[in-house]
Amino acid sequence: MLNTPWDTGSVLYRRLLISALILTGAGIALAVAGAAADAEAAVFAAMPVIGAGLLCHIAGMVVRTRDARRRRSSAAPR
């Protein structure tokens, strides 16, 4: 069995990861749709959405690192 981050990640990590994927995807879709429709407002509105997705992704990495440190410290013999 593989030990993937998804399998060993906490519920918070999984929620942050899904949120990051949805926000980033929605931002990209909004930017593409705005570019296709020649609507600058939509393209510029997509930037904060993509930024929020990236912030969720970074928060997920922080949570994953925190969880890994906890697992490692609890498994280490004293």
LINRAHU-V593795 format. One record per backbone hydrogen bond with DSSP energy under -0.5 kcal/mol. CO is the residue of the C=O (numbers start at 1). NH is the residue of the N-H. E is the energy in kcal/mol with one decimal. If there is no record, write none. Layout:
BEGIN
co->CO nh->NH e->E
co->CO nh->NH e->E
END
This chain:
BEGIN
co->2 nh->4 e->-0.9
co->4 nh->8 e->-2.1
co->5 nh->9 e->-1.5
co->10 nh->14 e->-2.1
co->11 nh->15 e->-2.4
co->12 nh->16 e->-2.5
co->13 nh->17 e->-2.4
co->14 nh->18 e->-2.5
co->15 nh->19 e->-2.5
co->16 nh->20 e->-2.5
co->17 nh->21 e->-2.3
co->18 nh->22 e->-2.5
co->19 nh->23 e->-2.9
co->20 nh->24 e->-2.5
co->21 nh->25 e->-2.3
co->22 nh->26 e->-2.7
co->23 nh->27 e->-2.5
co->24 nh->28 e->-2.4
co->25 nh->29 e->-2.5
co->26 nh->30 e->-2.5
co->27 nh->31 e->-2.3
co->28 nh->32 e->-2.6
co->29 nh->33 e->-2.7
co->30 nh->34 e->-2.5
co->31 nh->35 e->-2.3
co->32 nh->36 e->-2.5
co->33 nh->37 e->-2.1
co->34 nh->39 e->-3.2
co->35 nh->38 e->-0.6
co->38 nh->40 e->-0.7
co->39 nh->43 e->-1.6
co->40 nh->44 e->-2.6
co->41 nh->45 e->-2.0
co->42 nh->46 e->-1.3
co->43 nh->47 e->-0.7
co->44 nh->48 e->-0.6
co->45 nh->49 e->-0.8
co->46 nh->50 e->-2.5
co->47 nh->51 e->-2.5
co->48 nh->52 e->-2.4
co->49 nh->53 e->-1.9
co->50 nh->54 e->-2.2
co->51 nh->55 e->-2.3
co->52 nh->56 e->-2.2
co->53 nh->57 e->-2.0
co->54 nh->58 e->-2.4
co->55 nh->59 e->-2.5
co->56 nh->60 e->-2.2
co->57 nh->61 e->-1.9
co->58 nh->62 e->-2.1
co->59 nh->63 e->-2.4
co->60 nh->64 e->-2.5
co->61 nh->65 e->-2.3
co->62 nh->66 e->-2.4
co->63 nh->67 e->-2.6
co->64 nh->68 e->-2.2
co->65 nh->69 e->-2.3
co->66 nh->70 e->-2.1
co->67 nh->71 e->-2.5
co->68 nh->72 e->-2.6
co->69 nh->73 e->-2.6
co->70 nh->74 e->-2.2
co->71 nh->75 e->-1.5
co->72 nh->76 e->-1.2
END
